[in-house]
Amino acid sequence: MNLLDAVRSNIEQEFSWWQRDARSVFGSNTQLPLSGTIDVDVAIVGGGFTGLWTALVLKERQPQMRIAILDAYRCGDGASSRNGGNVHGYWGALPTLLPIFGTDKSIDAARLGTLAQIRLREFATAPGRDVWWVEEGYLRVATSPAQVQKIQEFIRIARDLGVDSTLTRLPQTELRNLCNSPRFLEGLLFSEGATVHPARLAYALRQAALDAGVQIFENSPVKHVRKGSPNKVETAHGAITARDVVLATYTGTMGLGPVARTTTLFSSFPVMSEADPEYLEKINYSVARGLADLRMFTHYFRRTKDGRILMGSGSGPLELGSAHNSEKLRRDPASAQRAATGLQRFFPGMRGGVVASWGYPIEVTSDRLPYFGTLADARIHYGSGYSGHGVNATVIAGECISSLILNQKDQWTTSAFCARTRMTFPIEPFRFVGGTMVRDAIVRCEDAEDAGRRQPLIAQAISNLPRVMGMRVGTR
Ligand SMILES: Cc1cc2nc3c(=O)[nH]c(=O)nc-3n(C[C@H](O)[C@H](O)[C@H](O)COP(=O)(O)OP(=O)(O)OC[C@H]3O[C@@H](n4cnc5c(N)ncnc54)[C@H](O)[C@@H]3O)c2cc1C
């Protein structure tokens, strides 16, 4: 297969493959835009997973609550329909969380992730929902000796914390029974893990919100949110007054004071292959389990129900400050190429090429956990910082933001997701310049490791800078 040419010549830039598939099945009708003035209890700006889950959780807790969602386009057309569809909580994040939060808060975060996973399962498997939910665990694979060492570290930490039942080490012989790639040396199977068709999930959540009585206004970009009592949310042709406002605008929240210094803009680029179910059967990759290698800028991947592989590269460009609309976060041939190369390396026998490729921004916090809060002196709430891990975490968002709105002190609002001190990144332009240098160096070192070459000395020195400076992020 010639992936390189396919990436150049056959790219769907505007929509992801998921969005095209969902539109071809369910259509693309939209709700009417906002016109005139209405009053509600809660106005949610942004109808992705965050906004939709918040509306659904609020309606469940208080069925009489009047809720409106406004979206600039069609609900779900942002990151929620452009991701890899790998769904898991935080058991696999313990090595990152532990040094920052200690044992109790780290395990607590993982436990809340499990509650979110249960809720997602219940939603996705309800009768009549065809969202391609497959729950077969989440597999991390080592593709270099350095990554094998990381597996050992995962196991040591899980044992020390007494949570080793959450994972199973798979030597190469056993790994081959699940996915026989010539590049995989060893595996670690987390029992909590699923895959989903993200755009179909977005359609289903949007429909569930409408069925629950949530008002949805689409093609209604919000121009201003005026703080007050009540707050006022304004579009070009209408306005909503609301006691509470939720800013569920994904990277759009990066301009907010509490978000700006603790979050930085990266980007991620998936490619989708042609269908080749026979080959996937031949290499024992017969169920749509999600996988990722153990690079810092991972290759994340999963098969689909119809026998394709989505391969994503989390190594896209950074952007300065809150410039989330920048073109390079959506179109970067080098990042798409890295994803396509990963597909070719891991699955060399796959027929056909890449049929779709897209890119989108990712907002990464300094500790890789999302954060939900309320602006000072205002009933305006926000969520941010999913760090490329939002399908499960947006359910946590729905719970946390609902509790903030209802002034409830509970397991959500007292958790690290709402109550923690977040480390700040350096100010711009140092964050962008330094971050780009370190990212490039890490990509070069990890490419060398994967190819069995020595790491370039200068790149190795630069990639170690965050650790030398005592930072806990950007470290390998
Ligand atoms: C390429 C990629 C791969 C990923 N892979 C995975 C994965 O495999 N697993 C995983 O768990 N997570 C993954 N993620 C992360 C996940 O997709 C996100 O964290 C999650 O979708 C965030 O949901 P959201 O509702 O906050 O954002 P969005 O879905 O982007 O929703 C925000 C909404 O706000 C609307 N909006 C913005 N501004 C305005 C305005 N002014 N007025 C009105 N509406 C507005 C937008 O139109 C949009 O619909 C990935 C992300 C990307 C980009």
The ligand as an SDF file (V2000), in Angstrom:
LIG
                    3D

 53 58  0  0  0  0  0  0  0  0999 V2000
   -7.6260   14.1690   16.9770 C   0  0  0  0  0  0  0  0  0  0  0  0
   -8.1440   13.8970   18.3540 C   0  0  0  0  0  0  0  0  0  0  0  0
   -8.1320   12.5940   18.8440 C   0  0  0  0  0  0  0  0  0  0  0  0
   -8.6520   12.3310   20.1150 C   0  0  0  0  0  0  0  0  0  0  0  0
   -8.7310   11.0400   20.5230 N   0  0  0  0  0  0  0  0  0  0  0  0
   -9.3260   10.7550   21.6980 C   0  0  0  0  0  0  0  0  0  0  0  0
   -9.5290    9.4120   22.0850 C   0  0  0  0  0  0  0  0  0  0  0  0
   -9.2170    8.4580   21.3580 O   0  0  0  0  0  0  0  0  0  0  0  0
  -10.1000    9.1830   23.3040 N   0  0  0  0  0  0  0  0  0  0  0  0
  -10.4890   10.2110   24.1230 C   0  0  0  0  0  0  0  0  0  0  0  0
  -10.9630    9.9540   25.2230 O   0  0  0  0  0  0  0  0  0  0  0  0
  -10.3540   11.5110   23.7430 N   0  0  0  0  0  0  0  0  0  0  0  0
   -9.8050   11.8100   22.5580 C   0  0  0  0  0  0  0  0  0  0  0  0
   -9.7150   13.1080   22.1600 N   0  0  0  0  0  0  0  0  0  0  0  0
  -10.2250   14.1890   23.0260 C   0  0  0  0  0  0  0  0  0  0  0  0
  -11.7490   14.3940   22.9300 C   0  0  0  0  0  0  0  0  0  0  0  0
  -12.1700   14.3800   21.5900 O   0  0  0  0  0  0  0  0  0  0  0  0
  -12.1190   15.7530   23.5480 C   0  0  0  0  0  0  0  0  0  0  0  0
  -11.5220   15.8870   24.8050 O   0  0  0  0  0  0  0  0  0  0  0  0
  -13.6370   15.9110   23.7240 C   0  0  0  0  0  0  0  0  0  0  0  0
  -14.3030   15.6270   22.5240 O   0  0  0  0  0  0  0  0  0  0  0  0
  -13.9520   17.3270   24.1790 C   0  0  0  0  0  0  0  0  0  0  0  0
  -15.3540   17.5310   24.0930 O   0  0  0  0  0  0  0  0  0  0  0  0
  -15.9230   19.0070   24.1950 P   0  0  0  0  0  0  0  0  0  0  0  0
  -17.3850   18.9280   24.2160 O   0  0  0  0  0  0  0  0  0  0  0  0
  -15.2740   19.6960   25.3500 O   0  0  0  0  0  0  0  0  0  0  0  0
  -15.3860   19.7280   22.8950 O   0  0  0  0  0  0  0  0  0  0  0  0
  -16.0690   19.8360   21.4310 P   0  0  0  0  0  0  0  0  0  0  0  0
  -16.6120   18.5550   20.9750 O   0  0  0  0  0  0  0  0  0  0  0  0
  -15.0610   20.5070   20.5570 O   0  0  0  0  0  0  0  0  0  0  0  0
  -17.3030   20.7840   21.6690 O   0  0  0  0  0  0  0  0  0  0  0  0
  -17.1830   22.1800   21.7870 C   0  0  0  0  0  0  0  0  0  0  0  0
  -18.3720   22.7760   21.0530 C   0  0  0  0  0  0  0  0  0  0  0  0
  -18.3950   24.1710   21.3340 O   0  0  0  0  0  0  0  0  0  0  0  0
  -18.8810   24.8190   20.1740 C   0  0  0  0  0  0  0  0  0  0  0  0
  -18.4760   26.2280   20.2690 N   0  0  0  0  0  0  0  0  0  0  0  0
  -17.2280   26.7330   20.3680 C   0  0  0  0  0  0  0  0  0  0  0  0
  -17.2740   28.0640   20.4460 N   0  0  0  0  0  0  0  0  0  0  0  0
  -18.5880   28.4210   20.4100 C   0  0  0  0  0  0  0  0  0  0  0  0
  -19.2860   29.6620   20.4590 C   0  0  0  0  0  0  0  0  0  0  0  0
  -18.6500   30.8360   20.5550 N   0  0  0  0  0  0  0  0  0  0  0  0
  -20.6370   29.6340   20.3980 N   0  0  0  0  0  0  0  0  0  0  0  0
  -21.3300   28.4720   20.3060 C   0  0  0  0  0  0  0  0  0  0  0  0
  -20.7010   27.2740   20.2570 N   0  0  0  0  0  0  0  0  0  0  0  0
  -19.3530   27.2510   20.3120 C   0  0  0  0  0  0  0  0  0  0  0  0
  -18.2360   24.0540   19.0260 C   0  0  0  0  0  0  0  0  0  0  0  0
  -18.9480   24.2310   17.8200 O   0  0  0  0  0  0  0  0  0  0  0  0
  -18.2730   22.6240   19.5460 C   0  0  0  0  0  0  0  0  0  0  0  0
  -19.3970   21.9040   19.0700 O   0  0  0  0  0  0  0  0  0  0  0  0
   -9.1550   13.4030   20.9120 C   0  0  0  0  0  0  0  0  0  0  0  0
   -9.1510   14.7120   20.4290 C   0  0  0  0  0  0  0  0  0  0  0  0
   -8.6620   14.9590   19.1540 C   0  0  0  0  0  0  0  0  0  0  0  0
   -8.6900   16.3800   18.6390 C   0  0  0  0  0  0  0  0  0  0  0  0
  1  2  1  0
  2  3  1  0
  2 52  2  0
  3  4  2  0
  4  5  1  0
  4 50  1  0
  5  6  2  0
  6  7  1  0
  6 13  1  0
  7  8  2  0
  7  9  1  0
  9 10  1  0
 10 11  2  0
 10 12  1  0
 12 13  2  0
 13 14  1  0
 14 15  1  0
 14 50  1  0
 15 16  1  0
 16 17  1  0
 16 18  1  0
 18 19  1  0
 18 20  1  0
 20 21  1  0
 20 22  1  0
 22 23  1  0
 23 24  1  0
 24 25  2  0
 24 26  1  0
 24 27  1  0
 27 28  1  0
 28 29  2  0
 28 30  1  0
 28 31  1  0
 31 32  1  0
 32 33  1  0
 33 34  1  0
 33 48  1  0
 34 35  1  0
 35 36  1  0
 35 46  1  0
 36 37  1  0
 36 45  1  0
 37 38  2  0
 38 39  1  0
 39 40  1  0
 39 45  2  0
 40 41  1  0
 40 42  2  0
 42 43  1  0
 43 44  2  0
 44 45  1  0
 46 47  1  0
 46 48  1  0
 48 49  1  0
 50 51  2  0
 51 52  1  0
 52 53  1  0
M  END
$$$$
